[in-house]
Every structure is written in C-alpha cells, then in structure tokens.
Amino acid sequence: MKSSLASEGGTPVRKEFLPFSLPMLGDEEKAEVLKVLDSGWITTGPRAFEFEKKVAAYVGASEAVALSSCTAALHVSLAVLGVGPGDEVITSTLTFCSTANVIIHLGAKPVLVDVRSDTLGMDPVEVEKKMTAKTKAIIPVHYAGHPCRMDDIDSLAASRSVPVVEDAAHALGAEYRGKKIGSLSRLTCFSFYPIKNITTAEGGAITLNDRELADKIRLYSLHGMSKDAWKRYSSRGAWYYEVLYPGFKYNLTDLQAALGLHQMDRLDGFLARREHIASLYDEAFSECEEVSSLHVERDVKHARHLYPILLNLEKLSIDRGRFIDELRAENIGTTVNFVPVHMHPYYRDTFGYGPGDFPVAEDAYERVISIPLYPRMTDEDANDVMEAVKKVASHHRKG
C-alpha cells in the first residue's frame, strides 16, 4: 500500500523543514570575528593574509589570493591571462552562470561544451572538438565536487599552449590522482559562499604556483593600485600610491577571513561528515529504481559539495518539478544545479543555441535534483531525506 503523501493530506516525513543547506559556524569563528571588530581593522589585512597562507598550504600550492567571490576569482584569472575581445574561452554548459558571464565581461566569447553522462563533469572529447586558434583558456568545472578528467584536459591545453583555469567552486578538498585540486593548474578558483564546503559568508580565492602572477592578481583585485590599505594606513604604511592598471574591487576583508581561518581548521572534519552522509545516500538509492546517483571514479576524492540524484522519469508518473514540490511538502528542501548556460535567454538568443545542442546536459537538467548534504545534518536528517525521496518515488511509480 502506498504511503499517503503530505501533498494529499498525509503526515509529512518531518515536522520541521530541513533547508537545502546551512553553514556550520562555531564558537571559534564567533570569537575571531569579535577580535577583528575590537582590533579596529576590519578590511583586508593580517587575517586575510593568514587565511591565504592556510588555503595555499592545504591545497599544496605556493600562493593563494583571497577575493570577494569565486566569480571575482574567475574574472581576475582571465584578466591577468590577457583574455579579451576576439578570444574564445571553453567551459561547461552545466555550471552556474558566472563561469560564462566573466568571459563576456572581458569581451571574449564563451564556447560551451557538453558534459559526461556519468559524472556531469566537462567532457574532454567535446573540448577537443571546440578548440580553435582563438582559444585563449579552458575552464573545467568540477561539478558537485567530483574532479574533471584533468589529465585529458591538461593534455589538450598543453598541445595548444592554452592555460587551464579550474572552476573549483564545488571542489575544495577534492583530489585528482592523489593531488589536491588547487595544485594542478595554472590557476584554480574556489568559492566560500555559505553553502560551500567552508564559508567566509561571501568570498573566494585563487591558488597558483607563480609568485609574479599572484602579485599581478593582487594588483588587479584592488583597483590596480600599487599599495593596498594595509600598506597605506597601518603603522608601517605610507600614503602614496599609483594606479598601474584599471583594476577591480575584489578584495576579501579581515572580517570575512576571520570566519575562514577556523573553517579551514575544520575542513577535513566537514569533508568526512559529507562523505558519511553521501555513503548513506549511495546505499539507500541503490535500491530505488526510480532514482540514480552519479558515478564516482576510483582515482578521485570527491569533495561532496552536492549530492545530485537523477530521476529515472520513464519509471515515474510525474516530472522533476512535481517531484521537488512533493519533497517540499514532506519538509525537505532541494534545489537544481544547474539550468545549463545555453538555456538562459541571454546565451540562447545571443549565440543561437537551441534544443539538442548539448544533449547530455539537457537530459540531466530535466532529471536532476540536489538533495541536502552538509555537516550540520544529523543521521536522522539524512534518514528523513532518504525516506522522503523513496516515499515520493514509490507513490508515483508507474504501474
């Protein structure tokens, strides 16, 4: 007998709503923020620089530059590489819009490619098809925290002397063939938005192994000025500066870095908790014919930023939108990652994309749901998610 759905008057799986994601902040972060407030120095300064060192050391890079967002990191990365009008930058269509937007901001053309059906990471085979003499950079997107096939992508990039800028917004803590994401490519961009694996409220970073390029990024990230505020206004500073490039306002503040310092100390614990919850989901959904989980390759460590499920719609009497509504009625929060870039009106109309241009991403978009996965969740929370998914799937099973 089918369970009575909450949408039809039945009892919800949970009494209280479980949000899709919540940050996990503790007493250490709160105390550090108060120290910054009491210090009188709340913008970019010593704590931001300390945070940079922690991020660089964690990923195994020699340099890290903390910025206001991953979007800022991607924008500055392409700018310091000289991307501009007439250039092309290859990236995945299954990503947040900012990955493509920053290419547009620099006057270049985003060249979108399809994804692999097993991991939803950018497909190197499709990248090779789209490379031309105009290709100025490649941006692989580590979807959900699963690393792309970097060996294949790096080989393609090296064959044309094209730099790789990794969009690792989902991938802090991920590893590819024993090396942490953040240490592999010319530039790697991370996000510290509240739902990410660590948070600075808003924020991002670029990691790299090039001191000269890191200094250039710092210059570009703060108006192109030869001295930042710490160098001008602290007891060791001097007032005079020069504008060496018409740069941006992308610096991370000490107030934000105060959160990040202790979040980095807790990152490995966060990752272990995410992996534990993901393992519960893997087991539960392996027995649910209406739902599939994404493949995890043997030679990677998944950062487990997201846990996407794919609905096997041929086995269900409802579509993805209705499935989400049913989970909401059961008090389970979800989201969709992502609307493919080529389906957004600006990109569709500007570049003439149409149905069928990126069949794997389009198929995934029709079926994908991201379910809750974060360290603040208890095992009971995870069990509620699994029960709700299976309850809705069972109720709407065809036949």
LOMARVEX-803027 format. One record per residue (C-alpha): residue in one letter; x, y, z. Coordinates in nm, 3 decimals. Each point is the difference from the previous one (the first is absolute). Example, Ala and Ser with C-alpha at 12.3 -4.5 7.8 and 13.67 -1.06 7.14 Angstrom:
residues 2
<rec "a" <1.230 -0.450 0.780>>
<rec "s" <0.137 0.344 -0.066>>
end
This chain:
residues 399
<rec "m" <0.000 0.000 0.000>>
<rec "k" <0.137 0.341 -0.094>>
<rec "s" <0.081 0.248 0.279>>
<rec "s" <-0.228 0.302 0.010>>
<rec "l" <0.189 0.301 -0.135>>
<rec "a" <0.005 0.323 0.198>>
<rec "s" <-0.123 0.180 -0.312>>
<rec "e" <-0.314 -0.214 0.017>>
<rec "g" <-0.065 0.053 0.369>>
<rec "g" <0.234 -0.261 0.142>>
<rec "t" <0.254 0.052 0.278>>
<rec "p" <0.330 0.152 -0.120>>
<rec "v" <0.317 -0.199 0.053>>
<rec "r" <0.129 0.287 0.217>>
<rec "k" <-0.174 0.238 0.236>>
<rec "e" <0.249 0.281 -0.068>>
<rec "f" <0.131 0.110 -0.338>>
<rec "l" <0.355 -0.118 -0.082>>
<rec "p" <0.172 0.275 -0.202>>
<rec "f" <0.199 -0.099 -0.306>>
<rec "s" <0.318 0.128 0.165>>
<rec "l" <0.121 0.181 0.312>>
<rec "p" <0.351 0.114 0.096>>
<rec "m" <0.167 -0.148 0.309>>
<rec "l" <0.152 0.276 0.211>>
<rec "g" <0.132 -0.047 0.354>>
<rec "d" <0.127 0.193 0.298>>
<rec "e" <0.348 0.034 -0.152>>
<rec "e" <-0.133 0.188 -0.303>>
<rec "k" <-0.217 0.224 0.221>>
<rec "a" <0.292 0.083 0.230>>
<rec "e" <0.228 0.079 -0.295>>
<rec "v" <-0.256 0.238 -0.150>>
<rec "l" <-0.021 0.184 0.333>>
<rec "k" <0.380 0.027 0.010>>
<rec "v" <-0.004 0.160 -0.344>>
<rec "l" <-0.272 0.245 0.103>>
<rec "d" <0.190 0.092 0.315>>
<rec "s" <0.325 0.044 -0.194>>
<rec "g" <-0.142 0.288 -0.201>>
<rec "w" <0.134 -0.150 -0.325>>
<rec "i" <-0.285 -0.172 -0.183>>
<rec "t" <0.095 0.023 -0.368>>
<rec "t" <0.279 -0.190 -0.177>>
<rec "g" <0.292 -0.047 0.235>>
<rec "p" <0.184 -0.254 0.215>>
<rec "r" <-0.279 -0.253 0.036>>
<rec "a" <-0.066 -0.004 -0.374>>
<rec "f" <0.370 -0.065 -0.060>>
<rec "e" <0.002 -0.277 0.262>>
<rec "f" <-0.306 -0.155 -0.161>>
<rec "e" <0.175 0.003 -0.338>>
<rec "k" <0.291 -0.194 0.147>>
<rec "k" <-0.232 -0.262 0.146>>
<rec "v" <-0.182 -0.051 -0.330>>
<rec "a" <0.325 -0.027 -0.197>>
<rec "a" <0.152 -0.246 0.248>>
<rec "y" <-0.313 -0.214 0.002>>
<rec "v" <-0.017 -0.048 -0.376>>
<rec "g" <0.376 -0.025 -0.045>>
<rec "a" <0.050 0.322 -0.195>>
<rec "s" <0.268 0.259 0.063>>
<rec "e" <-0.241 0.295 -0.030>>
<rec "a" <-0.361 0.088 0.075>>
<rec "v" <-0.178 0.331 -0.049>>
<rec "a" <-0.322 0.047 0.197>>
<rec "l" <-0.276 0.185 -0.185>>
<rec "s" <-0.360 0.108 0.043>>
<rec "s" <-0.151 -0.294 -0.191>>
<rec "c" <0.077 -0.284 -0.237>>
<rec "t" <-0.151 0.216 -0.274>>
<rec "a" <0.265 0.262 0.078>>
<rec "a" <0.266 -0.272 -0.004>>
<rec "l" <-0.105 -0.122 -0.345>>
<rec "h" <-0.022 0.356 -0.134>>
<rec "v" <0.344 0.102 0.127>>
<rec "s" <0.155 -0.329 -0.112>>
<rec "l" <-0.106 0.055 -0.358>>
<rec "a" <0.094 0.368 0.015>>
<rec "v" <0.359 -0.066 0.112>>
<rec "l" <0.033 -0.258 -0.277>>
<rec "g" <-0.087 0.272 -0.250>>
<rec "v" <-0.337 -0.134 -0.116>>
<rec "g" <-0.181 0.263 -0.202>>
<rec "p" <-0.201 0.082 -0.314>>
<rec "g" <0.038 -0.258 -0.278>>
<rec "d" <0.104 -0.276 0.241>>
<rec "e" <-0.191 -0.317 0.082>>
<rec "v" <-0.017 -0.177 0.337>>
<rec "i" <-0.130 -0.357 0.021>>
<rec "t" <-0.213 -0.106 0.296>>
<rec "s" <-0.285 -0.230 0.097>>
<rec "t" <-0.361 0.088 -0.068>>
<rec "l" <-0.098 -0.170 0.328>>
<rec "t" <0.124 0.264 0.241>>
<rec "f" <-0.114 0.310 0.185>>
<rec "c" <-0.041 0.294 -0.236>>
<rec "s" <0.296 0.193 0.146>>
<rec "t" <0.247 -0.238 -0.165>>
<rec "a" <-0.117 0.122 -0.338>>
<rec "n" <-0.088 0.355 0.106>>
<rec "v" <0.359 0.091 0.084>>
<rec "i" <0.108 -0.099 -0.350>>
<rec "i" <-0.259 0.241 -0.141>>
<rec "h" <0.119 0.276 0.237>>
<rec "l" <0.344 -0.017 -0.161>>
<rec "g" <-0.141 0.025 -0.351>>
<rec "a" <0.082 -0.360 -0.086>>
<rec "k" <-0.228 -0.278 -0.120>>
<rec "p" <-0.102 -0.288 0.226>>
<rec "v" <0.021 -0.326 -0.194>>
<rec "l" <-0.222 -0.250 0.178>>
<rec "v" <0.046 -0.376 -0.001>>
<rec "d" <-0.208 -0.295 0.116>>
<rec "v" <0.064 -0.217 0.305>>
<rec "r" <0.059 -0.367 0.068>>
<rec "s" <-0.313 -0.194 0.089>>
<rec "d" <0.157 -0.188 0.293>>
<rec "t" <0.142 0.290 0.205>>
<rec "l" <-0.143 0.309 -0.176>>
<rec "g" <0.354 0.138 -0.019>>
<rec "m" <0.123 0.175 -0.313>>
<rec "d" <0.066 -0.252 -0.278>>
<rec "p" <0.359 0.023 -0.134>>
<rec "v" <-0.114 -0.155 -0.330>>
<rec "e" <-0.234 0.295 -0.052>>
<rec "v" <0.272 0.245 0.103>>
<rec "e" <0.230 -0.129 -0.273>>
<rec "k" <-0.274 0.052 -0.260>>
<rec "k" <-0.041 0.365 0.098>>
<rec "m" <0.367 0.105 0.016>>
<rec "t" <0.108 0.253 -0.261>>
<rec "a" <0.281 0.248 -0.059>>
<rec "k" <-0.210 0.249 0.200>>
<rec "t" <-0.013 -0.214 0.315>>
<rec "k" <0.167 0.207 0.275>>
<rec "a" <-0.091 -0.211 0.307>>
<rec "i" <-0.189 -0.309 0.116>>
<rec "i" <-0.216 0.003 0.313>>
<rec "p" <-0.086 -0.350 0.122>>
<rec "v" <-0.284 -0.007 0.255>>
<rec "h" <0.025 -0.258 0.279>>
<rec "y" <-0.372 -0.064 0.020>>
<rec "a" <-0.130 -0.084 0.350>>
<rec "g" <0.359 -0.043 0.121>>
<rec "h" <0.102 -0.285 -0.231>>
<rec "p" <0.321 0.091 -0.186>>
<rec "c" <-0.006 0.011 -0.378>>
<rec "r" <0.240 -0.222 -0.195>>
<rec "m" <0.286 0.242 0.041>>
<rec "d" <0.264 -0.213 -0.174>>
<rec "d" <-0.200 0.008 -0.322>>
<rec "i" <-0.080 0.370 0.032>>
<rec "d" <0.359 0.092 0.086>>
<rec "s" <0.126 -0.198 -0.299>>
<rec "l" <-0.235 0.187 -0.233>>
<rec "a" <0.099 0.333 0.152>>
<rec "a" <0.371 -0.073 -0.023>>
<rec "s" <-0.030 -0.098 -0.365>>
<rec "r" <-0.112 0.357 -0.079>>
<rec "s" <0.189 0.181 0.280>>
<rec "v" <-0.333 0.103 0.152>>
<rec "p" <-0.023 0.065 0.376>>
<rec "v" <-0.251 -0.188 0.218>>
<rec "v" <-0.204 0.194 0.257>>
<rec "e" <-0.190 -0.243 0.220>>
<rec "d" <-0.346 0.093 0.126>>
<rec "a" <0.030 -0.181 0.333>>
<rec "a" <-0.290 0.179 0.169>>
<rec "h" <-0.128 -0.344 0.105>>
<rec "a" <0.333 -0.172 0.048>>
<rec "l" <0.191 0.122 0.305>>
<rec "g" <0.145 -0.319 0.148>>
<rec "a" <-0.037 -0.206 -0.318>>
<rec "e" <0.294 -0.197 -0.137>>
<rec "y" <0.092 -0.123 -0.346>>
<rec "r" <0.238 -0.297 -0.016>>
<rec "g" <0.142 0.076 0.343>>
<rec "k" <0.041 0.376 -0.045>>
<rec "k" <-0.232 0.258 0.146>>
<rec "i" <-0.203 0.218 -0.231>>
<rec "g" <0.170 0.338 0.025>>
<rec "s" <0.350 -0.126 -0.069>>
<rec "l" <-0.040 -0.132 -0.355>>
<rec "s" <-0.063 0.289 -0.238>>
<rec "r" <0.127 0.347 -0.081>>
<rec "l" <-0.288 0.149 0.201>>
<rec "t" <-0.273 -0.156 0.215>>
<rec "c" <-0.303 0.191 0.128>>
<rec "f" <-0.190 -0.087 0.318>>
<rec "s" <-0.323 0.124 0.160>>
<rec "f" <-0.072 0.061 0.367>>
<rec "y" <-0.369 0.084 -0.039>>
<rec "p" <-0.213 -0.114 0.299>>
<rec "i" <-0.104 -0.332 -0.155>>
<rec "k" <0.354 -0.098 -0.104>>
<rec "n" <0.236 -0.239 0.183>>
<rec "i" <0.131 0.290 0.209>>
<rec "t" <-0.136 0.353 0.018>>
<rec "t" <0.116 0.357 0.050>>
<rec "a" <-0.363 0.116 -0.049>>
<rec "e" <0.097 0.121 -0.346>>
<rec "g" <0.342 -0.063 -0.143>>
<rec "g" <0.231 -0.190 -0.227>>
<rec "a" <0.365 -0.064 -0.076>>
<rec "i" <0.244 -0.077 -0.278>>
<rec "t" <0.279 -0.249 0.062>>
<rec "l" <0.308 -0.024 -0.218>>
<rec "n" <0.374 -0.071 -0.006>>
<rec "d" <0.123 0.328 -0.148>>
<rec "r" <0.097 0.285 0.234>>
<rec "e" <0.022 0.258 -0.278>>
<rec "l" <-0.347 -0.086 -0.127>>
<rec "a" <-0.137 0.003 0.356>>
<rec "d" <0.131 0.354 0.045>>
<rec "k" <-0.166 0.099 -0.326>>
<rec "i" <-0.330 -0.148 0.121>>
<rec "r" <0.025 0.203 0.322>>
<rec "l" <0.060 0.311 -0.206>>
<rec "y" <-0.300 -0.066 -0.225>>
<rec "s" <-0.224 -0.088 0.296>>
<rec "l" <0.034 0.339 0.170>>
<rec "h" <-0.046 0.273 -0.259>>
<rec "g" <0.342 -0.063 -0.156>>
<rec "m" <0.155 0.199 0.286>>
<rec "s" <0.364 -0.042 0.087>>
<rec "k" <-0.081 -0.014 0.375>>
<rec "d" <-0.297 -0.145 0.185>>
<rec "a" <-0.158 0.158 0.308>>
<rec "w" <0.217 -0.200 0.241>>
<rec "k" <0.313 0.139 -0.166>>
<rec "r" <-0.140 0.355 0.000>>
<rec "y" <-0.183 0.038 0.332>>
<rec "s" <0.166 -0.233 0.248>>
<rec "s" <0.291 0.111 0.218>>
<rec "r" <0.235 -0.145 -0.262>>
<rec "g" <-0.167 0.168 -0.293>>
<rec "a" <0.048 0.308 -0.216>>
<rec "w" <-0.269 0.204 -0.168>>
<rec "y" <0.130 0.015 -0.357>>
<rec "y" <-0.122 -0.248 -0.263>>
<rec "e" <-0.033 -0.023 -0.377>>
<rec "v" <-0.260 -0.166 -0.222>>
<rec "l" <0.186 -0.242 -0.223>>
<rec "y" <-0.309 -0.162 -0.160>>
<rec "p" <-0.372 0.090 -0.003>>
<rec "g" <-0.082 -0.284 0.237>>
<rec "f" <-0.295 -0.129 0.199>>
<rec "k" <-0.125 0.010 0.362>>
<rec "y" <0.023 -0.368 0.087>>
<rec "n" <0.188 -0.019 0.332>>
<rec "l" <-0.104 -0.225 0.292>>
<rec "t" <-0.030 0.176 0.337>>
<rec "d" <0.152 -0.102 0.333>>
<rec "l" <-0.354 -0.025 0.136>>
<rec "q" <-0.076 -0.271 -0.256>>
<rec "a" <0.339 -0.166 0.036>>
<rec "a" <-0.064 -0.034 0.374>>
<rec "l" <-0.263 -0.259 -0.085>>
<rec "g" <0.218 -0.171 -0.256>>
<rec "l" <0.299 -0.049 0.230>>
<rec "h" <-0.190 -0.237 0.227>>
<rec "q" <-0.208 -0.148 -0.280>>
<rec "m" <0.325 -0.118 -0.161>>
<rec "d" <0.101 -0.167 0.327>>
<rec "r" <-0.328 -0.194 -0.006>>
<rec "l" <-0.008 -0.079 -0.371>>
<rec "d" <0.119 -0.360 0.019>>
<rec "g" <-0.265 -0.073 0.261>>
<rec "f" <-0.263 0.163 -0.219>>
<rec "l" <0.111 -0.213 -0.295>>
<rec "a" <-0.016 -0.319 0.206>>
<rec "r" <-0.353 0.082 0.110>>
<rec "r" <-0.107 0.074 -0.356>>
<rec "e" <0.149 -0.330 -0.116>>
<rec "h" <-0.184 -0.188 0.274>>
<rec "i" <-0.337 0.147 -0.099>>
<rec "a" <0.075 -0.066 -0.368>>
<rec "s" <0.073 -0.365 0.082>>
<rec "l" <-0.341 -0.030 0.168>>
<rec "y" <-0.161 0.144 -0.312>>
<rec "d" <0.199 -0.228 -0.230>>
<rec "e" <-0.125 -0.308 0.182>>
<rec "a" <-0.360 0.117 0.026>>
<rec "f" <-0.040 0.104 -0.362>>
<rec "s" <0.172 -0.309 -0.141>>
<rec "e" <-0.324 -0.179 0.086>>
<rec "c" <-0.233 0.264 -0.147>>
<rec "e" <-0.063 -0.061 -0.371>>
<rec "e" <-0.153 0.343 -0.052>>
<rec "v" <0.317 0.184 0.108>>
<rec "s" <0.366 -0.018 -0.107>>
<rec "s" <0.311 0.145 0.163>>
<rec "l" <0.298 0.135 -0.193>>
<rec "h" <0.308 -0.214 -0.054>>
<rec "v" <0.316 0.063 0.204>>
<rec "e" <0.325 -0.096 -0.171>>
<rec "r" <0.258 -0.206 0.187>>
<rec "d" <0.292 0.239 -0.047>>
<rec "v" <-0.167 0.303 0.159>>
<rec "k" <-0.102 0.124 0.340>>
<rec "h" <-0.342 0.158 -0.029>>
<rec "a" <-0.048 0.325 0.196>>
<rec "r" <-0.370 -0.087 0.042>>
<rec "h" <-0.115 0.358 -0.028>>
<rec "l" <-0.326 -0.118 -0.158>>
<rec "y" <-0.189 -0.326 -0.013>>
<rec "p" <-0.198 0.008 -0.326>>
<rec "i" <-0.251 -0.275 -0.074>>
<rec "l" <-0.128 -0.070 -0.349>>
<rec "l" <-0.363 -0.100 -0.034>>
<rec "n" <-0.067 -0.291 -0.232>>
<rec "l" <-0.304 0.171 -0.148>>
<rec "e" <-0.099 -0.300 -0.212>>
<rec "k" <-0.082 -0.175 0.328>>
<rec "l" <-0.194 0.293 0.149>>
<rec "s" <-0.340 0.149 -0.070>>
<rec "i" <0.115 0.355 0.089>>
<rec "d" <0.271 0.235 -0.121>>
<rec "r" <0.292 0.153 0.190>>
<rec "g" <-0.191 0.316 0.095>>
<rec "r" <-0.279 -0.198 0.161>>
<rec "f" <0.250 -0.224 0.179>>
<rec "i" <0.163 0.309 0.157>>
<rec "d" <-0.343 0.130 0.107>>
<rec "e" <-0.078 -0.334 0.163>>
<rec "l" <0.329 0.006 0.192>>
<rec "r" <-0.073 0.354 0.113>>
<rec "a" <-0.335 -0.115 0.137>>
<rec "e" <0.188 -0.269 0.195>>
<rec "n" <0.213 0.286 0.147>>
<rec "i" <0.315 -0.079 -0.200>>
<rec "g" <0.177 0.291 -0.170>>
<rec "t" <0.165 -0.057 -0.338>>
<rec "t" <0.133 0.193 -0.296>>
<rec "v" <0.109 -0.058 -0.359>>
<rec "n" <0.364 0.030 -0.108>>
<rec "f" <-0.014 0.143 -0.263>>
<rec "v" <-0.207 0.150 -0.277>>
<rec "p" <0.254 -0.054 -0.282>>
<rec "v" <0.157 0.325 -0.115>>
<rec "h" <-0.117 -0.040 -0.358>>
<rec "m" <-0.364 -0.013 0.114>>
<rec "h" <0.006 0.345 0.163>>
<rec "p" <-0.161 0.263 -0.225>>
<rec "y" <0.312 0.216 -0.038>>
<rec "y" <0.222 -0.285 -0.114>>
<rec "r" <-0.271 -0.171 -0.201>>
<rec "d" <-0.088 0.316 -0.191>>
<rec "t" <0.351 0.143 -0.034>>
<rec "f" <0.166 -0.317 -0.125>>
<rec "g" <-0.298 -0.172 -0.164>>
<rec "y" <-0.009 -0.313 0.213>>
<rec "g" <-0.294 -0.235 -0.036>>
<rec "p" <-0.135 -0.328 0.132>>
<rec "g" <0.235 -0.292 -0.058>>
<rec "d" <0.320 0.203 -0.015>>
<rec "f" <0.124 -0.151 0.327>>
<rec "p" <-0.204 -0.320 0.040>>
<rec "v" <0.168 -0.143 0.310>>
<rec "a" <-0.032 0.321 0.200>>
<rec "e" <-0.356 0.052 -0.120>>
<rec "d" <-0.101 -0.352 0.100>>
<rec "a" <0.162 0.042 0.343>>
<rec "y" <-0.174 0.334 0.053>>
<rec "e" <-0.340 -0.161 -0.052>>
<rec "r" <0.075 -0.265 0.263>>
<rec "v" <0.242 0.139 0.260>>
<rec "i" <-0.079 0.100 0.357>>
<rec "s" <0.258 0.098 0.262>>
<rec "i" <-0.102 -0.129 0.343>>
<rec "p" <0.131 0.123 0.339>>
<rec "l" <0.361 -0.088 0.081>>
<rec "y" <0.189 0.201 0.263>>
<rec "p" <0.185 -0.056 0.330>>
<rec "r" <-0.274 0.144 0.224>>
<rec "m" <-0.229 -0.282 -0.107>>
<rec "t" <-0.051 -0.289 0.240>>
<rec "d" <-0.041 -0.361 -0.108>>
<rec "e" <-0.369 0.044 0.084>>
<rec "d" <-0.017 0.294 -0.243>>
<rec "a" <0.161 -0.216 -0.271>>
<rec "n" <-0.243 -0.282 0.073>>
<rec "d" <-0.290 0.244 -0.041>>
<rec "v" <0.134 0.104 -0.341>>
<rec "m" <0.035 -0.361 -0.111>>
<rec "e" <-0.345 -0.091 0.130>>
<rec "a" <-0.160 0.297 -0.175>>
<rec "v" <0.168 -0.073 -0.335>>
<rec "k" <-0.102 -0.365 0.013>>
<rec "k" <-0.351 0.089 0.119>>
<rec "v" <-0.061 0.235 -0.293>>
<rec "a" <0.164 -0.239 -0.247>>
<rec "s" <-0.210 -0.293 0.123>>
<rec "h" <-0.324 0.196 -0.010>>
<rec "h" <0.059 0.120 -0.357>>
<rec "r" <0.150 -0.322 -0.135>>
<rec "k" <-0.146 -0.092 -0.337>>
<rec "g" <-0.214 -0.308 -0.001>>
end
